[in-house]
Amino acid sequence: MLDLIRRRTALLLLLMGWATATPAQMVVQTQDGLGLVFDAQGGVAALTIDGQELPLLELPGGFFVEDLMQSVPLSYFETRVEMVSEGIMFSGRAPDLALELEALISAQADHIRVDGKVRDTTGQDRGLRVGFGLPVDAGGWTWWDDIAT
């Protein structure tokens, strides 16, 4: 609980301009108020809208991959992150799947953009599902047929 209070206090100070991001806390913020805060390992530390933090689930977030041709469970990339002039650069790997990741998350005026590539280190073609998990606690929200519509 104390860790949660510290994170929220640091986020509030950051959003109010009273603090700057540290290597342990990196932020991308759009001009229309959407913000993502990452920890030093590339995990999602917070999601904000107009300075209000949305509740997160106690689940991992970040880049994941699944090999669709094998019975291997979904794996999260082990990542290193650093602030660069364009945003936040992610470099990582999924050693059990022999994959490497390079991705840049950057804030645009009205959206957060993700550019990246996954490289297979075995040299073989494979069917992969790559995504980014955003562990928002959406309990009580209204969805239509599913989260995509």
Disulfide bonds with the S-S distance in Angstrom:
none
